[in-house]
Amino acid sequence: MSNPSDSARLAGSTAADRKVHDHGQEPGHAHRHDQGQHHDHSHHHGRAHDHAVLRASDAVHAHEGSSCCTGDANLALVEPVPSTGAPQARFRIDQMDCPTEERLIRDQLEHRPGVDALYFNLLKRELTVVFDGSASAADVAQHGEAVAGTLRKLGMTPVPLVGDNADAAPPPASHKGDVARLVVGGVLAAASEAAVWSGMPEHSPWVGAMVAVAILACGLPTLKKGWIALRHFTLNIHFLMSLAVIGAVFIGQWPEAAMVIVLFALSEKLEAASLTRARRAVEALMRLAPDQASVEQADGTWADVSAASLPIGARVRARPGERIAIDGVIEQGSSALNQASITGESVPVDKTVGDEVYAGSINESGLIVYRTNVAPGDTTLARIVRIVESAQQQRSPTQRFVDKFSRVYTPAVVICALLVALVPPLAFGLAWTPWIYKALVMLVIACPCALVISTPVTVVSGLTAAARAGILIKGGAFLESGHLIRAVAIDKTGTLTRGEPRLTDVVPLGETSHDDVLTLAAALDAQTTHPIARAVVDGHTQAGLGALPPVTDFEALVGMGVKGRVGQTLYYLGNHRLIESLGVCNANVEAALDRLEAQARTAIVLASETQALAVLAVADTLREESREAIARLTQMGVRTVMLTGDNRATAQVIGRQAGVSEVRAEMLPEDKWQAVSALREAFGHVGMVGDGINDAPALAAADVGFAMGMTGTDSALETADVTLMDDDLRKLPAFLALSKRSATVLKQNIAVALAIKAVFFALAIAGLASLWMAVFADVGASLLVIANGMRLLHAKVA
């Protein structure tokens, strides 16, 4: 289950995310002062998808386990566990690997007194029960024991996850006994069929004995689950298969009954093995960070300790060839690091003192010593894994269709089977046995195994392939809808450009000296993290002007800049709009702004309450890969629109260099929101690429929001729907291509599953399909759609 804090952020932009950045959205020369109305970015925006979490009772779970023909058991979305203080109990349930079990558990626990919500993670086979927040500790303990007792009555073995056991992985399952029973059952079922074909009476003691042993060897788990489903009035795969087998025995089709149960057991094992491959692809991400790290001790020696126990501030050593154990900042040495586990890019990146390193990265060359700056569970890699796990549990539109269809399909076919079994004998006096047999075949057809399993395995494979390539997708809905995007709005700073502007000009307008201007501006900008602010602070550092003076009464001015008090004087630093609002703009300011902006530089003004003191300018450069990315998007028929708060002159230069279709400059955050909304009306599905904070309203307005993961802030991973982890904009067209491929595979899988069901439904009515043929066809269809979906695991995402 996702970390509660991460899960809460996954639900959508947090309040902090929605705050416009301190520096006011790329300060620039803006001559528009009529942006009068304030905009509430937290209100509903009419976007196609909704970041808000669903109620647990309405959610639908993604399949992550073995064979899971569910009848009306849902493909379920797991609502992230809220970060509230409500008491919770977590259990690992090894038998809970399919939505069939999830449905049984939900039916029994959902309305139990004291239970507020249920959260399922089939990937990790975990159940989290959230109790009433007003319950006492004694009540919670009592409720927890009652929940465990109910689970045991369902034939499950709940293991409480508390203390040191809280993050324990499920033990590897042993399949030797299952395989042995399957072999014995298969041999005996085949022998009984061969005996009958060779002339032995179908109801002879030898045939009966072989059939009985085969059913007992392979069918007991299915029959037990079928009985539990019947007791709880649940129409699922185990009940239908149990009914088909018992019915076949009842009408004298003994060898076929044995073959049906053997084939079903085989299908469960094959599907489980296939899906385990997809599940392990995600688990492989978790194993990228080493378990041990070489840590400096108090006496200066080095010792290997558990990476999970590393505190923030520990000094860790990484030798050539070793993986980084935890995120940190290099304090000694330099090296080239392979960050493919984070960015998907295997080309080593040179790192030196002051640079950040990420858990899972490979130290290719030199010895480095770094100081940890996060807890072990909060590394970038850990957050990626949590987000991928959560993404697998979210419904795509196709999954919702499959869910609705299966709710109707299975009961409808069961009703048809009953009519087939009863109407001809009762209404027309026909023999019972042939029509009951046809009805049993239809019961097997009523299991939408291939249909149910086709969508989640495809989505999981696509999400995992994207994560390997450094594209972090928050859910199947975004993977599936990406190919529908016809226009993309793109922020300038840090997206099209490198986001590393440098200070180029300091132009005093009065008696304040160059050094004093730079010191005052840097003092204000040191309170923010905007790229332009960092450029000013870096310029002050490089000038060697000493320590910055303290700033009091600091405040971010939305869409304009910042203000703060240095000494006894209140200073303002921001764009032309800010200076106009103060009433201190004059001809000298205008001339300086015009000159600097004509050189494609971003200009900001330092002022007191009574006069403009100086104009400062920074310059950014276009990313080399931006041109190629825009060209690819254009070839795909996607319109590209650059949205920026920067001045028009600078924006036009960058826009021409990048090759975008349209440039819109001097925009406030609400202007970007309105622009994206207008693009949605004009083009339908729209994407927005931004830094994850300043552009939060626009990201929310888009059908799919994209964030640049490395240059963005810490919340970039949680803000957008898709994060490009190495800031390579070429991953945007790569995502669109993967989305198109995924949508194609989904359609293929659904078409195959429905076609096979339709064919065998007709054959069953005509009396041309046998029970074992129906099971075999269902197994074949399931394996076919699994294999087709898993092709995405090996898809080249570039």
N, C-alpha and C positions, 0 to 999 in steps of 0.2 A: 504494500500500500504506500501511496505517496506520503512523503513527509507532510504533516499537516500544514506547516507554513508554506511550503511550496505548492501544495494543493490549493490552498486558499488563493494564492496568487494566480494559479492556473485558471481560476474561475473568471478572471478578467483583469482589467487594469485596476490597480489599487488606487486608493486616494492619492498616495504619493506619486504613482505613475501618472495620474491625471493632472498633476500640477505642472504648469508650464515652466520651463527651465528658468533658472534665476536670471540668465543673461537676456532673456526676452527674445527667443526665437531668432537667432542670427541677426543681431543689430545691424541695421543698414540705413541708408538714406531713403526715407520714406516720406513722401509729400502728401500722404493721405491721413487726414485727421478726423474723418467722419466715421470711424469704426465705433460708433457710439455704443451699440448695445453689448452688454456682457452676455456671455454664452455659458450655459451650464452644460459642461461636458459629461456630466454623469447622468443626464436624462436619456430617455429612449431615443434612438437615432434611426430606427427603422431598418437596420441592416438585416441581411438575410439570415445570418447566424447569430446565435446568442451566447455570449460568454458565460452567462449566469449558470450556476449549477442547478441541476434538477433535483427534485425530491428523490430519495432513495427508492420509494415505492413506485415511482414512475420510470426509473432508470432501466436501461437494457444492457446486459453484459456482453462484452466481446468474448467469443469462444477462445479459450486458451488450453483446452485439455484434450482428452481422448474423444472417441466417437461420441457425438452429441446430437443425435437426432432428437429433437426436444419436444415434438408435438407442439404444445403451446408454451413450453419453457422458452424464455426469452434469450436472445442474444443481448446480453445486458451491459449497459453503460454503468460503470462504477462512479458514483458521485464521490469526488474527493472528500476525505475526512476533514471536517471543518476544524479550524484552529480555535475552537471554543474551549472553555474550561469544563465542559460536560464530562462526567465520568465515562470511561470506555473500558471495554474488555476485548482483547485480541486473542484469536485462536488460530492455530494452524490445523487444517483438516486435510489429511493426506488423501482422503476419498473424494474431496471436493475438487474435481478437475473438469467439470462440465456444467453447463447451465441447467442440466437436469437436476443435479444435486442442489444447485443454487435455488431453483424454484421450490423444491421440497423444503429447504431451510427457510426460505422467505415466507412460505405459507404458514409454517409453524411458529415463527418468531415475530413476524411483523406486527401482529396485533397483541402480543403478550404485554401485560401491564408492566410498566417501568421501562420498556424498550422504546427509545425515541427514534432510532434509525439503524439501518443495517448497511454495511459497506463490504462488498465482495472484491477480492483480488484473486481471480482464478490463476493468474500467472504464478503467484507465490502461494496459492492455495491458502489464503488467509481470509478470515472473517473478522471484521471489527464491529462490535455492538456498542452503540452509543446509548447510554441510559438517561433517564430524566435528570436534568441538572439539579433538581431540588431534592433528589434522593440522598439519604444519609449513607455513610460508609457501610453500615450494616445492611441496609437495603441493597446497595450495589453488590455486596458480596453474595447476598442471597439470590439476587437476580442473575448474577454470573454463574452460580452453581446450577440454577434452574435452566439456564441456557445450555450449559454443558450437558445436563441430564437429557434435555430434549434432543440434542445432537446425537447422544449415544443411543437413544431410542430409534433414531433414523438409521442406525447401523454405522455410525461414524465414530471416529476416535479423536475428539478435540484435544489439542495440546495447548494449554494457556501460554501465551507469549508475554512473559513478565521478567523484569530484572535482566540478568545476563542472557536470558533466553529470548529477549524481546526481538532481536534481529536475526535469530537463528534461521538459517536456510533449511528447507525441508530435506530430510535425509534422502539419499539416492534410493530409488525404489528398486527392489530386486525382482527381476522378471524370470528367473530360472524356473521357479515352480510353475508359473503361468505358461511358459513355453512348453514345459514337460506335459502339463495337462492338455494343452492344445494339440500337441503331437499325438498323445494317446487318443484323445477324442477324435481327431481327424482320421487317424488310421482305422479306428473302429467304425466310424461313420462311413468311410469309403468301403470298408470290408462288408458292412451290412448292405450297402447298395450293390456291390459286386455279387454278393451271395444271392440277392433277389434276382438280379439280372441273369445269373447262371441257373436259375430254376428252383432255388430253395424257397419254400413257402414264406411269404412276407411276415406271417405271424408265428413263425417257428420259434422255439425257445432260444436257439442260438442267435437268431436275428434280434429277438427281444433283448437278450442279454447284452449284445454289442451296443444296441441303441441305448439301453439304460445306462451303461457305463459311459458312453460318449456324452450323453446329456448331463450326467452327474459330473463328469470331468470338466466340461466346458461351460455348462449352463447354470450351475448353482448361483454364481454371482448375479447373473441376469434375472433368474427366477426370483431370487431374494429381493432384488431391487424392484422387480415387477410387483411383488406382493406388497412392498412398502408403498409403491405408487397407488395401488388399488386401495389400500387402507386409507390413504389420504386423498383419494378421488382426483388423482393427477394422471392425465392422459399423456404419457411420455413413451420414449422408445422402448424402455425395458418392459413396460406393461404390454405394449403392442407385440413385441417379440415373444414374450412369455405366452400371451394369448394364442399367437400363431403356432407355437411349438405344442402347447397343450391341445389345441384344436386338431393339429395334424395327428397327434397320438390318438386322440379320441375317435377320429374317423378312420384310423387304421393305417395312416401313412407313416409308419414307424421310421424307416430309413431316411425319409425326407425330413422328418422332425429332427433327427440327429444331425443331418447335413445343414439344416437351417441354423441350429444353435452353434455348430462349429464355425460356419461361415461368419456368423455375427460376431463370435468371439475373435475370429481372425481379423475381421474388419476393425474391431476396437483396437487391437494391437497394432495393426498397420497404420491406422489413422493416428494413434498416439505416438508412434515412432516418427511419422512424418511431421506432426505438429511440434514434437519435441525439438526437431531441427530448427524450426522457426523460433521457438522459445529460447533455445540455446544461443541463437544469434544475438539476442538481447543480453542474455546472461554473460556472453563474452565481453560485452562492454564493461560489466561490473568487475571482471577479472583483469582489466588492463592496468589498474593501479596495484603495486606490490603490497604484500602483507607486512613486510618488514622494511624498516628504514634505518640508516646509519645516523645516529643522533649524538650530538656533542653532550657530554656529561658535565657535571659541575666542576670536576677536577681537570677538565680539558681533554679527557680521553673520549674515544668514540665507541659506541656500543649499538648493536642491532636491537631494536625494540619494535613492538607491534605498531604498525602505522595507525591502527584504530585508536591508539592511546595517546597520540601526539597532541600536545597542547598548542594553542596559538602562541607564537613567539619562540618555538623550538628551532635550534639550528640543525639543519639536516644536510648530510653530504651525499652527493650523487656522483658515482664514478662513471667513466665512459662505458656505455653499453647497458647501464642500469636505467630503470624507469623512475620517473619522479613519483614520490609516494603521496604528496599532498601539495596543494597550491602554496606558493610562497614567492618571495622576492630575493633575487640573487644578491648576496653580500660579498662573495669572493669567487674569483675565477670567471671564465667565459667558455662558451661551448656552442655547438650547433645542436638544436633540439628538433626531433621529429614530433610534430604535434598532430599527427593524423588522427589520433584518438579523439581529439577535440574538433579539429577543423576539417578533417578529411583530406588534407593536403600533406603528402608524404615528403615533400621537399623540405629539408631541414632549415630551421630559422635560427640565425645567429642571435645569441643572447649574451649579455654581459651584466656587470654590476648595475643594480637598479631595475632590471627587467623582471617581469613576472614569469613564473614557470607554472605549469599546470599538471595536476596528477594524471598519470598515464602516459605522459610524453616520454620519449626515449632520449637519453643523453648520448649523443652520437660521438662526441670527441673529448673535450676537456673535463677536468675535475671541477665541480662547482659546489659551493656551499650556499644554501639559501635558508631564509627564515620563514617559517610558516605564518600565514596570515588568515587562515580559516580553520574551522574545526573539521575533523575528518569527514563528517557527514555532509559538509557544506561545500565541498570542492566543486569546481565546474563540471567535472566528470560525473560526480554523484548526482548533481542536479540534472544533468542530461539523462542519466539512467532513470531517475524518478519521473521525468517528464515523458520519456519514451514509454515507460510502463503505464503511466496514466493515459497517454495518447491511445494506446492499444485498447483501452477500455471504453472509448467514446464512440458513439454510433455515427456512422456516415448515413447519408440519405438512402443508399442502397441497403444498408443494414436495417434501417427502419422499414423499408419496403419488405424485406425478407421476413422481418418480425411480424408485420401485419399479415403477410401472405400465409405464413405458417400457422398463425392463429386461426385462419379460415380453412386452409387446405387440409390439415390433419383431421379435424372433426368432420369436414365434408366427406372425405374419403371413407372414414369409419362409418358414417351414416350410409354411404353408398354400399359398403361391404355388408352391413346389416340387411339392407334391402335385397342385395343379391342373394344372401343366404336364406332369407325368409320368403320373399315374394314368389319366386318360381315354384317352390314346393307347395306353399300354402294356396296360392291362387290358381296354379295350373296342374297341381298334382305330380310335379316332376320329382325325381329322386333327390333326396337330401344331400347325400355325400358329394356329388360333383359340384353343387352350388355352394356348399359350405367350404369346399376346397378353394373355389374361386374367391370366396370372401376372405379366406385366410391369405391368399396371395395379395389381395387388395389391402389387407392390414399391413403387410410388409411394405407395399407401395405407399401407404399413408405416412411412413416415416420420411420426412424431408431431410435426410442426413446430408446428402450432397449439397442441397440448396442452403441449408443452415451453415454448413462448414465452409462454403465457397467464399463468402464475403470476408469473414474475419481473418482467414489465413492470407488472403490477398492483401488486406490492409496492413496486417502485421509485417508481412514481407516488404511492402512498400515503405512503411515507416522505418524499418530497420535498415533497408538499403539507403534511404535518405540520411539516416543518422550516421552511417558509416562514411558517407560522402560529406559530412559536415553541414547537413541541412536538417535542422531540428523542427519537426512538424508536431503540432500540439494535438492532432487528432485526425481520424480517418475522414471526417467531414471536409477538412481543408485539403487533404491529399486528393480526395475525389473531386472537389469543386474547382481545384486550381486550373484545370484545362479549360474551364469556361471563361477565364479572365480574358477580357478584350481590351482593357486599358489599365495602365499602371501609373500611379502617381509616385514620384520619387523625390525625396528630400535631397538637398544639395550637400550641405556640410556633413562629412563623415560617411556619405553614401556614394554620390557621384565623385566627390573629392576625397582626399585622404583623411580629412578631418584633423589634420595636423598643421593648422595655419601658423605662420611665423610672424612676429612683429616686424613691420617694415618701416613705419614712420611714426614719429612723435613730433607734432607740430604745435608748440606753445602759441597761444593767441594773445597773451598779455605778459605780465611781469613774472609769472611763475616759471621757474627754470625747467629745462628738459628733464633733469634728474628728479626734481620734485614732482613733476607731472607723472613720470613713469612710476615713482614710488607710490603716489596716491592711487593711481589706477590699479597697480598691482595689489595694493592692500585691499581694495574693494573686490577685485577679481579673485583673490585668493579664497574668498568665501564660497566660490561656485566651482563647478566642474565642466562648464561649457568649453568646447575647443578654443573658442576665441579668448575666453578668460585665461585658459592655460597658456596661450601664446603670449599674452601680456605678462603673466607671472614669469614665464620662462625668459622673456626679454629682460625683465628686471634682474633675474638671477644671473644671466649672462653678462649683464652690465656691471655686476659686482658692486651693487649699491648698498649692500648690507641688509640688516633685518628690516622687515616690514613693520610699520607702526600698527598698533591695535585698532580694530574697528568696532564701534558700538552702534546700536540702533540699526543694524543691517536689515535690509528688506529687499526682496525681489519684486520688481515692478513688471507685472505680466505683459509680455509683448513689447517691452520698452527697454529694460535694463535693470540696474540695481541702484541702491542708495545706501549710504552709511556715514557715520560720524567719525572723523579722524580728529582727535583733539577736541576742540570746541566747534569745529566747522562741519556742516552737513554737506556732503559731496554726492553728486549724481554721475553715473557713468552708463551711457546707453546710446540708443540710436537717435536719428533726427526727430522722430516722433516725440521722444522724451524731452529733447531740448525745446521743441515747439511748445509742449505743454507747460514748460517752466517759464516760457516767455523770454528766453535769453538768446534765441537764435538771431544772428545778424549777418550782414554781408560777408564778413570775414569767415564766419563758419560755413556759409553756403559755398564760398569760393574754394575753401579747403576741401570740403566734401566732394564737390564736383570734380576737382582735379584728381583726387585720390581714387574716386569711383570710376573715372574714365580709364584708369590703369587696372581695372578689374580687381580692386582691393576693397575689402570691407572696412568701413570707417565707423568709429564710435567717438563720442564726444564726452570729455570730462568737464563738469560744470559745478559751480557752487549754486546757492539759491539765488544769486544775483547776477552771475555772469558765466559765460562759457570760457573755460580756462585753456583747453587744448583739444586738438583732434588727433586721435591715434588710428593707425591703419594696420591691418593684418592681411596676409595673402595666403590662399590655399591653392593646391594643385590638383588637377584631375587625376583620378586613378587610371592607370593604363588599361586595366581590364574593363573599365566602364564603357569605353567606345565599343569594344567587342560585344559586351552584354546588350547594349542598346541596339546594335546592329542585328543581333540574333532575335531580339524581341520584335524588331521591325519585320524581319523575315517571317516570323510566326504570325504576323498580322495583328500585333498588339501595339496600340498607341501608347506612347510614352510622354508623360507630362511632368516637367520639373516644377516642384513647389518649393519656394524658399522665402524666408523673411528678409533676405539680403536685398541690396539695392538693385535696380533694374539693369544698370550698366554691367555690373559684375555678373549678374545672373545670365544675361544674354551671351556674354563671352563664354562662360562655362557651358551653357546650353548648346552653343554652336560647336564647341570642342567635343562634347559628348555625342552630339547628333540626335538629341531628343526631338520629338515631334512638336512640342509646345513648351514655352517657358512662362511661368507666372511668378512674379516677384513681389517683394514688399508685403508679404502676407503675415497676418497675425495667426495664432493657432486656430481661432474660430474660422478664419478665412480658408485655411487648409481643410478644415472639416466640411465647410460648405462646398469647396471645390471637389472634394471626393464624392460628396453626396450628389453633386451635379453630374459628375462623370458616371455614377451608377445609373442615373436616370437616362443618360445618353447612350451608354454602352452595355448596360446590364451588369455583369460581374466585373468588379474592379479590384485591383490590388493596390496597396500602399506600402512603400518602403521608407522607413525612417529610423530614428535613433532610439526609439522605444520610450522616450520620456516627453520631449518637446512635442512629438507628433502623436501622442496618445489619443487625442480626440479623432484625428484623421485615421489613425490605425484602426480605431473602433468603428469608424464609419465605413471602412472598406469591407468587402466580402472576405478578403484574406489580407491580414496585416503582416508585413515582413520587417524584421529588425536585423541590424548588423550586430553580430554578437560580440566581436572583440573590441571594437572602438566604442560601442555603446556602454552604458552604465551597468551596474550589477543587475538591475531589473530588466535588462533587455531580453533575457531568456524568458521571463514570465509575461512580458507585456504583449508581445505580438503572437500571431498564430503560427508563424514560421520564422525561425532564426537562422541566418546565414552565418555560420560560426567563424569563418575566417575573413569576413568582410569582402568576399569576392562576389561582385554583383553578377558574374557569369553563372552563379548558382541559381539565380532567379529563372532564367530560361531553362536551366537544367531541371528545376523543380516543375515547371510547367510541362516539360516533356515527360517526366516521370509520372505526373498526374494523368496525362493523356494515356500513357501506357497502362497505368493502373485501372483507369476507367474501362479501357478495352478489355483487359483481363477479367474484370468484374462482370462485364456484359457476356463475355464468352462463358464464364463459369455458370452464370445463372441460366443462360440459354441451354447449355449442355445438361444441367440438372433437370430443368423443366422438360426438355425434350425426351430424356430417358424415362422420366415419370409418365409422360403422356403416352409413349410407345408401350410401356408395360401395362399401363392402365387399359389400353385397348386390347392388348394381348390377353390380359386377365379376363376381360369380359368375353372374349372369343374363346376362352378355354385353352389358349396356346402357351400360356406361361405357367411354369411350375414354381413351387415355393423356393426351391434352392436357386432357380434362375433369377427370381426377383431379388433375393438377397445378394446373389453374385453381381447382378447388375447394379444394385445400390452400392455395394462395396467398390465396384469398378468406377462408378461415377464419382464416388467420394474421393478415391485415390487420384482420379484424373483431375478433378478441380483443385485438389491439394497441390499436385505436382505443377499444374498450370499457374496457380497463385504463387508458389514458391519460386517460380522463374524470376520474379521480381527481386528476390534476394541476391541474385547474381547479375542483375541489370546494371549496366554501366551508367552511372549518374554523373554526367559531365556536360 
